[in-house]
Amino acid sequence: MTNTNSAASFNRVTGLVIVEVRCSNPNGDPDMESDPRTLEADGRGVISPVSFKRKLRDLVQQKDGQVWQQWAEPITWAAKAEQKDGSQPWTDTEGYQYGILETRFRDRDEISKLEESVFRLRYWDARVFGNTFLESMKEKNLSLEEKKKFSHFVSTGAVQVGVGLSIARLDIDRMTQTSKSGVEKELERGMAPLSFRVVRHGLYTIPFFVNPTVAVRTGMTARDLSLLRFLLPFTYSQTASAIRPFVNVLRAWWIEHKSPFGSCPDYLLIDALTPRRKDGTTEPSTSLADYFPLPDALPKELVDRVKPVEDACLPVTT
């Protein structure tokens, strides 16, 4: 990947994150009392793109966290800009900041007044994932000129994350949780019936795609992209919670094409690196032993169609 801060100074990228889940809930479904998300059709597990991107945003927003500090340490920063929510979207020498638009307690009125150039510089996630900040713009009866003025608030992302799916169906365990002290004033102990809902074991694949054509519009830079690559291995281990203590990224495949438009169909790359069960069934797995060893390279017929495949979980060699 090119070492520059210019927008669209990189080729198309196809990615695939392999995630193992053990006795954890990687993505609860609010329509099913926070059961792990599954497909109604075949019972396979689901991780929504919103859930995955939320964790990446959290890692960037936590400027005092070890993940951000490790990435930012080798970079010379020109300044630190203060935000009303208390975070520090650091500013690099080109003026790009690393704030997060999709965050709680943001000042919508203040943000809606930002000009396009300032908006682009300020928010990393808007440059990378796009945004729908002015969701009700179509209801404001704006003129054509007004719509153009606010168009940067509604933009698709240069990086698109696909739906994460488990290779096999899931077994879901549910248990009642209790607490020594009650959560209600009159009670001495607490009980939450069937509130603990976890996947016994699952292996998920989460695809993502980098489109340089869109990056020209959102202002995403090569440095923005390098930050995304750096974050992938830490997506779950550094955002763990009580309900998902054991969710691990096993592989974070990063496949750079030989041109901005792509040099190989995405589906061939994704299919080649997708894990497979030994018995060929979709029965719920109990451990990684139920799968063939994870692929560690592309097949020969695909190797020359893209640049050398990388696993973002491994350190970059120079």
Secondary structure, DSSP 8 states (H G I E B T S, - for coil): -----SBT-S--EEEEEEEEEEEE-SSEEGGGTTEE-B-TTT-EEEE-HHHHHHHHHHHHH-TTSHHHHHHHTTS--SB----TTS----B-TTS-B-B-SS-TT--HHHHHT--HHHHHHHBHHHHHH-EES-TTGGGTT--HHHHHHTGGGEE--SEEE--EEEEEE--EEEEEEEESS-SSTT-SSEEEEEEEEEEEEEEEEEEEEE-HHHHHHHT-BHHHHHHHHHHGGGTTGGG-BTTBS-EEEEEEEEEEBSSTT-SS-HHHHHHHHS--BSS------SSGGGB-----S--HHHHTTBS--EETTS----
